[in-house]
Amino acid sequence: MRKQTGTSRRTWVGVWMVLCAVGLAATAGLNAASAPDPHPEEPVSAECAEYIADVETQLAKARREGTDDGVLAFSRSKAGAEDCSDELLEHFGADR
């Protein structure tokens, strides 16, 4: 009498495929869960925080007056002031 090796092999191949798929899914899930934050928050200096708050105040005032056209022009005239351009871009450009 002949052994049925074809069915047994198909069963093992099927089990192996299922285990591989489960392993790949688990690996992908673990990698996604342990991925570092793409933009870690860096501390903002007190001067830049104050400057950002001032810009927020100007934006709120423009919205209340109905002159908020999406453009805000401002300059910094204080000599020796810290450059806050990166902090401003991070704060206001986060939705872009």
KOLGU-4560 file (N, C-alpha, C; in nm, 3 decimals, padded with zeros to 5 digits):
<recs>
<n_xx: 00.083 n_yy: -00.117 n_zz: 00.000 ca_xx: 00.000 ca_yy: 00.000 ca_zz: 00.000 c_xx: 00.089 c_yy: 00.125 c_zz: 00.000 mol: A seq: 1 type: MET>
<n_xx: 00.045 n_yy: 00.226 n_zz: -00.071 ca_xx: 00.123 ca_yy: 00.349 ca_zz: -00.088 c_xx: 00.089 c_yy: 00.450 c_zz: 00.021 mol: A seq: 2 type: ARG>
<n_xx: 00.191 n_yy: 00.523 n_zz: 00.071 ca_xx: 00.169 ca_yy: 00.627 ca_zz: 00.174 c_xx: 00.119 c_yy: 00.755 c_zz: 00.108 mol: A seq: 3 type: LYS>
<n_xx: 00.041 n_yy: 00.831 n_zz: 00.180 ca_xx: -00.010 ca_yy: 00.957 ca_zz: 00.127 c_xx: 00.083 c_yy: 01.070 c_zz: 00.171 mol: A seq: 4 type: GLN>
<n_xx: 00.192 n_yy: 01.087 n_zz: 00.099 ca_xx: 00.288 ca_yy: 01.191 ca_zz: 00.135 c_xx: 00.252 c_yy: 01.326 c_zz: 00.077 mol: A seq: 5 type: THR>
<n_xx: 00.176 n_yy: 01.330 n_zz: -00.030 ca_xx: 00.137 ca_yy: 01.456 ca_zz: -00.092 c_xx: 00.052 c_yy: 01.543 c_zz: 00.000 mol: A seq: 6 type: GLY>
<n_xx: -00.045 n_yy: 01.484 n_zz: 00.066 ca_xx: -00.132 ca_yy: 01.557 ca_zz: 00.158 c_xx: -00.053 c_yy: 01.604 c_zz: 00.278 mol: A seq: 7 type: THR>
<n_xx: 00.034 n_yy: 01.520 n_zz: 00.328 ca_xx: 00.115 ca_yy: 01.555 ca_zz: 00.444 c_xx: 00.207 c_yy: 01.673 c_zz: 00.411 mol: A seq: 8 type: SER>
<n_xx: 00.269 n_yy: 01.670 n_zz: 00.294 ca_xx: 00.358 ca_yy: 01.780 ca_zz: 00.254 c_xx: 00.280 c_yy: 01.909 c_zz: 00.238 mol: A seq: 9 type: ARG>
<n_xx: 00.164 n_yy: 01.902 n_zz: 00.177 ca_xx: 00.082 ca_yy: 02.022 ca_zz: 00.159 c_xx: 00.042 c_yy: 02.081 c_zz: 00.295 mol: A seq: 10 type: ARG>
<n_xx: 00.013 n_yy: 01.995 n_zz: 00.388 ca_xx: -00.023 ca_yy: 02.042 ca_zz: 00.523 c_xx: 00.094 c_yy: 02.114 c_zz: 00.587 mol: A seq: 11 type: THR>
<n_xx: 00.214 n_yy: 02.054 n_zz: 00.580 ca_xx: 00.332 ca_yy: 02.118 ca_zz: 00.639 c_xx: 00.365 c_yy: 02.249 c_zz: 00.569 mol: A seq: 12 type: TRP>
<n_xx: 00.354 n_yy: 02.256 n_zz: 00.439 ca_xx: 00.381 ca_yy: 02.381 ca_zz: 00.365 c_xx: 00.280 c_yy: 02.487 c_zz: 00.406 mol: A seq: 13 type: VAL>
<n_xx: 00.153 n_yy: 02.448 n_zz: 00.420 ca_xx: 00.050 ca_yy: 02.543 ca_zz: 00.464 c_xx: 00.076 c_yy: 02.596 c_zz: 00.604 mol: A seq: 14 type: GLY>
<n_xx: 00.114 n_yy: 02.506 n_zz: 00.694 ca_xx: 00.145 ca_yy: 02.547 ca_zz: 00.831 c_xx: 00.266 c_yy: 02.640 c_zz: 00.832 mol: A seq: 15 type: VAL>
<n_xx: 00.366 n_yy: 02.608 n_zz: 00.753 ca_xx: 00.487 ca_yy: 02.691 ca_zz: 00.745 c_xx: 00.454 c_yy: 02.830 c_zz: 00.693 mol: A seq: 16 type: TRP>
<n_xx: 00.368 n_yy: 02.838 n_zz: 00.590 ca_xx: 00.330 ca_yy: 02.968 ca_zz: 00.534 c_xx: 00.253 c_yy: 03.052 c_zz: 00.636 mol: A seq: 17 type: MET>
<n_xx: 00.165 n_yy: 02.989 n_zz: 00.709 ca_xx: 00.088 ca_yy: 03.061 ca_zz: 00.812 c_xx: 00.181 c_yy: 03.113 c_zz: 00.921 mol: A seq: 18 type: VAL>
<n_xx: 00.274 n_yy: 03.031 n_zz: 00.965 ca_xx: 00.368 ca_yy: 03.074 ca_zz: 01.069 c_xx: 00.456 c_yy: 03.189 c_zz: 01.020 mol: A seq: 19 type: LEU>
<n_xx: 00.499 n_yy: 03.183 n_zz: 00.895 ca_xx: 00.580 ca_yy: 03.293 ca_zz: 00.841 c_xx: 00.499 c_yy: 03.423 c_zz: 00.836 mol: A seq: 20 type: CYS>
<n_xx: 00.374 n_yy: 03.414 n_zz: 00.793 ca_xx: 00.289 ca_yy: 03.533 ca_zz: 00.786 c_xx: 00.266 c_yy: 03.592 c_zz: 00.925 mol: A seq: 21 type: ALA>
<n_xx: 00.242 n_yy: 03.508 n_zz: 01.023 ca_xx: 00.222 ca_yy: 03.555 ca_zz: 01.160 c_xx: 00.351 c_yy: 03.620 c_zz: 01.213 mol: A seq: 22 type: VAL>
<n_xx: 00.464 n_yy: 03.559 n_zz: 01.184 ca_xx: 00.592 ca_yy: 03.616 ca_zz: 01.228 c_xx: 00.620 c_yy: 03.751 c_zz: 01.164 mol: A seq: 23 type: GLY>
<n_xx: 00.591 n_yy: 03.765 n_zz: 01.034 ca_xx: 00.611 ca_yy: 03.894 ca_zz: 00.966 c_xx: 00.518 c_yy: 04.000 c_zz: 01.022 mol: A seq: 24 type: LEU>
<n_xx: 00.393 n_yy: 03.964 n_zz: 01.048 ca_xx: 00.299 ca_yy: 04.061 ca_zz: 01.104 c_xx: 00.341 c_yy: 04.104 c_zz: 01.244 mol: A seq: 25 type: ALA>
<n_xx: 00.387 n_yy: 04.011 n_zz: 01.325 ca_xx: 00.432 ca_yy: 04.044 ca_zz: 01.460 c_xx: 00.555 c_yy: 04.133 c_zz: 01.456 mol: A seq: 26 type: ALA>
<n_xx: 00.647 n_yy: 04.104 n_zz: 01.366 ca_xx: 00.768 ca_yy: 04.186 ca_zz: 01.353 c_xx: 00.732 c_yy: 04.327 c_zz: 01.309 mol: A seq: 27 type: THR>
<n_xx: 00.643 n_yy: 04.340 n_zz: 01.213 ca_xx: 00.602 ca_yy: 04.473 ca_zz: 01.167 c_xx: 00.533 c_yy: 04.551 c_zz: 01.279 mol: A seq: 28 type: ALA>
<n_xx: 00.450 n_yy: 04.482 n_zz: 01.356 ca_xx: 00.383 ca_yy: 04.548 ca_zz: 01.469 c_xx: 00.481 c_yy: 04.595 c_zz: 01.575 mol: A seq: 29 type: GLY>
<n_xx: 00.578 n_yy: 04.513 n_zz: 01.606 ca_xx: 00.677 ca_yy: 04.552 ca_zz: 01.706 c_xx: 00.765 c_yy: 04.666 c_zz: 01.657 mol: A seq: 30 type: LEU>
<n_xx: 00.802 n_yy: 04.664 n_zz: 01.531 ca_xx: 00.883 ca_yy: 04.773 ca_zz: 01.476 c_xx: 00.807 c_yy: 04.904 c_zz: 01.476 mol: A seq: 31 type: ASN>
<n_xx: 00.679 n_yy: 04.901 n_zz: 01.444 ca_xx: 00.598 ca_yy: 05.022 ca_zz: 01.443 c_xx: 00.578 c_yy: 05.075 c_zz: 01.584 mol: A seq: 32 type: ALA>
<n_xx: 00.563 n_yy: 04.986 n_zz: 01.680 ca_xx: 00.540 ca_yy: 05.029 ca_zz: 01.818 c_xx: 00.665 c_yy: 05.088 c_zz: 01.881 mol: A seq: 33 type: ALA>
<n_xx: 00.781 n_yy: 05.044 n_zz: 01.839 ca_xx: 00.904 ca_yy: 05.092 ca_zz: 01.901 c_xx: 00.975 c_yy: 05.197 c_zz: 01.817 mol: A seq: 34 type: SER>
<n_xx: 00.910 n_yy: 05.247 n_zz: 01.713 ca_xx: 00.972 ca_yy: 05.350 ca_zz: 01.628 c_xx: 00.986 c_yy: 05.479 c_zz: 01.709 mol: A seq: 35 type: ALA>
<n_xx: 01.099 n_yy: 05.546 n_zz: 01.698 ca_xx: 01.117 ca_yy: 05.671 ca_zz: 01.772 c_xx: 01.027 c_yy: 05.780 c_zz: 01.716 mol: A seq: 36 type: PRO>
<n_xx: 00.996 n_yy: 05.877 n_zz: 01.801 ca_xx: 00.915 ca_yy: 05.991 ca_zz: 01.761 c_xx: 00.989 c_yy: 06.067 c_zz: 01.652 mol: A seq: 37 type: ASP>
<n_xx: 00.926 n_yy: 06.094 n_zz: 01.537 ca_xx: 00.997 ca_yy: 06.160 ca_zz: 01.428 c_xx: 01.043 c_yy: 06.301 c_zz: 01.461 mol: A seq: 38 type: PRO>
<n_xx: 00.969 n_yy: 06.370 n_zz: 01.546 ca_xx: 01.007 ca_yy: 06.506 ca_zz: 01.584 c_xx: 01.010 c_yy: 06.519 c_zz: 01.736 mol: A seq: 39 type: HIS>
<n_xx: 01.120 n_yy: 06.478 n_zz: 01.798 ca_xx: 01.123 ca_yy: 06.492 ca_zz: 01.943 c_xx: 01.120 c_yy: 06.639 c_zz: 01.983 mol: A seq: 40 type: PRO>
<n_xx: 01.046 n_yy: 06.668 n_zz: 02.086 ca_xx: 01.035 ca_yy: 06.806 ca_zz: 02.131 c_xx: 01.165 c_yy: 06.849 c_zz: 02.197 mol: A seq: 41 type: GLU>
<n_xx: 01.216 n_yy: 06.959 n_zz: 02.147 ca_xx: 01.337 ca_yy: 07.015 ca_zz: 02.206 c_xx: 01.296 c_yy: 07.136 c_zz: 02.289 mol: A seq: 42 type: GLU>
<n_xx: 01.366 n_yy: 07.161 n_zz: 02.397 ca_xx: 01.329 ca_yy: 07.275 ca_zz: 02.479 c_xx: 01.350 c_yy: 07.406 c_zz: 02.403 mol: A seq: 43 type: PRO>
<n_xx: 01.256 n_yy: 07.497 n_zz: 02.422 ca_xx: 01.261 ca_yy: 07.629 ca_zz: 02.358 c_xx: 01.308 c_yy: 07.728 c_zz: 02.463 mol: A seq: 44 type: VAL>
<n_xx: 01.399 n_yy: 07.816 n_zz: 02.423 ca_xx: 01.449 ca_yy: 07.914 ca_zz: 02.519 c_xx: 01.336 c_yy: 08.007 c_zz: 02.562 mol: A seq: 45 type: SER>
<n_xx: 01.354 n_yy: 08.070 n_zz: 02.676 ca_xx: 01.252 ca_yy: 08.160 ca_zz: 02.729 c_xx: 01.227 c_yy: 08.276 c_zz: 02.634 mol: A seq: 46 type: ALA>
<n_xx: 01.333 n_yy: 08.327 n_zz: 02.573 ca_xx: 01.320 ca_yy: 08.440 ca_zz: 02.480 c_xx: 01.238 c_yy: 08.400 c_zz: 02.357 mol: A seq: 47 type: GLU>
<n_xx: 01.264 n_yy: 08.281 n_zz: 02.303 ca_xx: 01.188 ca_yy: 08.234 ca_zz: 02.186 c_xx: 01.044 c_yy: 08.204 c_zz: 02.224 mol: A seq: 48 type: CYS>
<n_xx: 01.022 n_yy: 08.146 n_zz: 02.342 ca_xx: 00.886 ca_yy: 08.119 ca_zz: 02.387 c_xx: 00.806 c_yy: 08.248 c_zz: 02.401 mol: A seq: 49 type: ALA>
<n_xx: 00.870 n_yy: 08.351 n_zz: 02.452 ca_xx: 00.805 ca_yy: 08.481 ca_zz: 02.465 c_xx: 00.773 c_yy: 08.539 c_zz: 02.327 mol: A seq: 50 type: GLU>
<n_xx: 00.866 n_yy: 08.524 n_zz: 02.234 ca_xx: 00.848 ca_yy: 08.574 ca_zz: 02.098 c_xx: 00.733 c_yy: 08.500 c_zz: 02.028 mol: A seq: 51 type: TYR>
<n_xx: 00.727 n_yy: 08.368 n_zz: 02.044 ca_xx: 00.618 ca_yy: 08.290 ca_zz: 01.985 c_xx: 00.485 c_yy: 08.331 c_zz: 02.045 mol: A seq: 52 type: ILE>
<n_xx: 00.482 n_yy: 08.356 n_zz: 02.175 ca_xx: 00.359 ca_yy: 08.400 ca_zz: 02.241 c_xx: 00.315 c_yy: 08.536 c_zz: 02.186 mol: A seq: 53 type: ALA>
<n_xx: 00.411 n_yy: 08.624 n_zz: 02.159 ca_xx: 00.379 ca_yy: 08.755 ca_zz: 02.102 c_xx: 00.320 c_yy: 08.741 c_zz: 01.962 mol: A seq: 54 type: ASP>
<n_xx: 00.377 n_yy: 08.652 n_zz: 01.883 ca_xx: 00.324 ca_yy: 08.628 ca_zz: 01.749 c_xx: 00.184 c_yy: 08.569 c_zz: 01.757 mol: A seq: 55 type: VAL>
<n_xx: 00.161 n_yy: 08.478 n_zz: 01.850 ca_xx: 00.028 ca_yy: 08.420 ca_zz: 01.870 c_xx: -00.072 c_yy: 08.530 c_zz: 01.907 mol: A seq: 56 type: GLU>
<n_xx: -00.030 n_yy: 08.622 n_zz: 01.992 ca_xx: -00.117 ca_yy: 08.733 ca_zz: 02.031 c_xx: -00.152 c_yy: 08.819 c_zz: 01.911 mol: A seq: 57 type: THR>
<n_xx: -00.053 n_yy: 08.848 n_zz: 01.827 ca_xx: -00.078 ca_yy: 08.927 ca_zz: 01.706 c_xx: -00.175 c_yy: 08.855 c_zz: 01.612 mol: A seq: 58 type: GLN>
<n_xx: -00.159 n_yy: 08.725 n_zz: 01.597 ca_xx: -00.250 ca_yy: 08.648 ca_zz: 01.512 c_xx: -00.392 c_yy: 08.650 c_zz: 01.568 mol: A seq: 59 type: LEU>
<n_xx: -00.406 n_yy: 08.633 n_zz: 01.699 ca_xx: -00.538 ca_yy: 08.633 ca_zz: 01.762 c_xx: -00.604 c_yy: 08.770 c_zz: 01.744 mol: A seq: 60 type: ALA>
<n_xx: -00.527 n_yy: 08.876 n_zz: 01.759 ca_xx: -00.580 ca_yy: 09.012 ca_zz: 01.742 c_xx: -00.627 c_yy: 09.032 c_zz: 01.598 mol: A seq: 61 type: LYS>
<n_xx: -00.548 n_yy: 08.985 n_zz: 01.501 ca_xx: -00.586 ca_yy: 08.999 ca_zz: 01.360 c_xx: -00.713 c_yy: 08.920 c_zz: 01.330 mol: A seq: 62 type: ALA>
<n_xx: -00.730 n_yy: 08.804 n_zz: 01.391 ca_xx: -00.851 ca_yy: 08.724 ca_zz: 01.370 c_xx: -00.973 c_yy: 08.794 c_zz: 01.430 mol: A seq: 63 type: ARG>
<n_xx: -00.956 n_yy: 08.852 n_zz: 01.550 ca_xx: -01.068 ca_yy: 08.922 ca_zz: 01.614 c_xx: -01.112 c_yy: 09.043 c_zz: 01.531 mol: A seq: 64 type: ARG>
<n_xx: -01.015 n_yy: 09.113 n_zz: 01.473 ca_xx: -01.047 ca_yy: 09.232 ca_zz: 01.395 c_xx: -01.093 c_yy: 09.198 c_zz: 01.254 mol: A seq: 65 type: GLU>
<n_xx: -01.083 n_yy: 09.074 n_zz: 01.217 ca_xx: -01.126 ca_yy: 09.032 ca_zz: 01.084 c_xx: -01.025 c_yy: 09.064 c_zz: 00.975 mol: A seq: 66 type: GLY>
<n_xx: -00.902 n_yy: 09.093 n_zz: 01.012 ca_xx: -00.799 ca_yy: 09.125 ca_zz: 00.913 c_xx: -00.703 c_yy: 09.009 c_zz: 00.890 mol: A seq: 67 type: THR>
<n_xx: -00.744 n_yy: 08.892 n_zz: 00.931 ca_xx: -00.660 ca_yy: 08.774 ca_zz: 00.915 c_xx: -00.669 c_yy: 08.725 c_zz: 00.772 mol: A seq: 68 type: ASP>
<n_xx: -00.571 n_yy: 08.762 n_zz: 00.691 ca_xx: -00.570 ca_yy: 08.719 ca_zz: 00.551 c_xx: -00.467 c_yy: 08.609 c_zz: 00.527 mol: A seq: 69 type: ASP>
<n_xx: -00.413 n_yy: 08.552 n_zz: 00.634 ca_xx: -00.318 ca_yy: 08.443 ca_zz: 00.622 c_xx: -00.174 c_yy: 08.489 c_zz: 00.609 mol: A seq: 70 type: GLY>
<n_xx: -00.152 n_yy: 08.621 n_zz: 00.610 ca_xx: -00.016 ca_yy: 08.673 ca_zz: 00.597 c_xx: 00.014 c_yy: 08.756 c_zz: 00.721 mol: A seq: 71 type: VAL>
<n_xx: 00.126 n_yy: 08.727 n_zz: 00.781 ca_xx: 00.169 ca_yy: 08.802 ca_zz: 00.898 c_xx: 00.314 c_yy: 08.842 c_zz: 00.876 mol: A seq: 72 type: LEU>
<n_xx: 00.338 n_yy: 08.972 n_zz: 00.877 ca_xx: 00.474 ca_yy: 09.022 ca_zz: 00.859 c_xx: 00.519 c_yy: 09.083 c_zz: 00.992 mol: A seq: 73 type: ALA>
<n_xx: 00.639 n_yy: 09.050 n_zz: 01.033 ca_xx: 00.693 ca_yy: 09.103 ca_zz: 01.156 c_xx: 00.844 c_yy: 09.106 c_zz: 01.145 mol: A seq: 74 type: PHE>
<n_xx: 00.904 n_yy: 09.187 n_zz: 01.227 ca_xx: 01.050 ca_yy: 09.194 ca_zz: 01.228 c_xx: 01.097 c_yy: 09.200 c_zz: 01.371 mol: A seq: 75 type: SER>
<n_xx: 01.223 n_yy: 09.176 n_zz: 01.386 ca_xx: 01.283 ca_yy: 09.177 ca_zz: 01.519 c_xx: 01.389 c_yy: 09.284 c_zz: 01.518 mol: A seq: 76 type: ARG>
<n_xx: 01.370 n_yy: 09.388 n_zz: 01.595 ca_xx: 01.464 ca_yy: 09.500 ca_zz: 01.592 c_xx: 01.558 c_yy: 09.500 c_zz: 01.712 mol: A seq: 77 type: SER>
<n_xx: 01.539 n_yy: 09.412 n_zz: 01.805 ca_xx: 01.620 ca_yy: 09.408 ca_zz: 01.925 c_xx: 01.761 c_yy: 09.359 c_zz: 01.890 mol: A seq: 78 type: LYS>
<n_xx: 01.861 n_yy: 09.437 n_zz: 01.922 ca_xx: 01.999 ca_yy: 09.401 ca_zz: 01.892 c_xx: 02.043 c_yy: 09.286 c_zz: 01.982 mol: A seq: 79 type: ALA>
<n_xx: 02.113 n_yy: 09.191 n_zz: 01.922 ca_xx: 02.163 ca_yy: 09.078 ca_zz: 01.999 c_xx: 02.058 c_yy: 08.976 c_zz: 02.037 mol: A seq: 80 type: GLY>
<n_xx: 01.941 n_yy: 08.985 n_zz: 01.973 ca_xx: 01.834 ca_yy: 08.891 ca_zz: 02.005 c_xx: 01.867 c_yy: 08.753 c_zz: 01.950 mol: A seq: 81 type: ALA>
<n_xx: 01.819 n_yy: 08.653 n_zz: 02.020 ca_xx: 01.842 ca_yy: 08.515 ca_zz: 01.978 c_xx: 01.764 c_yy: 08.486 c_zz: 01.850 mol: A seq: 82 type: GLU>
<n_xx: 01.823 n_yy: 08.405 n_zz: 01.762 ca_xx: 01.756 ca_yy: 08.367 ca_zz: 01.638 c_xx: 01.656 c_yy: 08.257 c_zz: 01.670 mol: A seq: 83 type: ASP>
<n_xx: 01.528 n_yy: 08.286 n_zz: 01.650 ca_xx: 01.422 ca_yy: 08.191 ca_zz: 01.681 c_xx: 01.355 c_yy: 08.138 c_zz: 01.555 mol: A seq: 84 type: CYS>
<n_xx: 01.419 n_yy: 08.149 n_zz: 01.441 ca_xx: 01.355 ca_yy: 08.109 ca_zz: 01.316 c_xx: 01.319 c_yy: 07.961 c_zz: 01.315 mol: A seq: 85 type: SER>
<n_xx: 01.408 n_yy: 07.876 n_zz: 01.366 ca_xx: 01.378 ca_yy: 07.732 ca_zz: 01.368 c_xx: 01.259 c_yy: 07.702 c_zz: 01.458 mol: A seq: 86 type: ASP>
<n_xx: 01.253 n_yy: 07.768 n_zz: 01.572 ca_xx: 01.143 ca_yy: 07.747 ca_zz: 01.665 c_xx: 01.011 c_yy: 07.797 c_zz: 01.606 mol: A seq: 87 type: GLU>
<n_xx: 01.016 n_yy: 07.911 n_zz: 01.536 ca_xx: 00.894 ca_yy: 07.964 ca_zz: 01.471 c_xx: 00.847 c_yy: 07.867 c_zz: 01.362 mol: A seq: 88 type: LEU>
<n_xx: 00.937 n_yy: 07.816 n_zz: 01.282 ca_xx: 00.898 ca_yy: 07.722 ca_zz: 01.178 c_xx: 00.840 c_yy: 07.595 c_zz: 01.238 mol: A seq: 89 type: LEU>
<n_xx: 00.899 n_yy: 07.547 n_zz: 01.344 ca_xx: 00.849 ca_yy: 07.426 ca_zz: 01.409 c_xx: 00.710 c_yy: 07.449 c_zz: 01.468 mol: A seq: 90 type: GLU>
<n_xx: 00.690 n_yy: 07.565 n_zz: 01.529 ca_xx: 00.563 ca_yy: 07.594 ca_zz: 01.594 c_xx: 00.451 c_yy: 07.621 c_zz: 01.493 mol: A seq: 91 type: HIS>
<n_xx: 00.477 n_yy: 07.705 n_zz: 01.395 ca_xx: 00.373 ca_yy: 07.745 ca_zz: 01.303 c_xx: 00.368 c_yy: 07.661 c_zz: 01.176 mol: A seq: 92 type: PHE>
<n_xx: 00.475 n_yy: 07.589 n_zz: 01.145 ca_xx: 00.477 ca_yy: 07.510 ca_zz: 01.023 c_xx: 00.448 c_yy: 07.364 c_zz: 01.045 mol: A seq: 93 type: GLY>
<n_xx: 00.400 n_yy: 07.326 n_zz: 01.162 ca_xx: 00.375 ca_yy: 07.186 ca_zz: 01.194 c_xx: 00.261 c_yy: 07.128 c_zz: 01.113 mol: A seq: 94 type: ALA>
<n_xx: 00.167 n_yy: 07.212 n_zz: 01.067 ca_xx: 00.053 ca_yy: 07.160 ca_zz: 00.992 c_xx: 00.078 c_yy: 07.151 c_zz: 00.843 mol: A seq: 95 type: ASP>
<n_xx: 00.197 n_yy: 07.181 n_zz: 00.799 ca_xx: 00.227 ca_yy: 07.177 ca_zz: 00.655 c_xx: 00.293 c_yy: 07.051 c_zz: 00.618 mol: A seq: 96 type: ARG>
</recs>
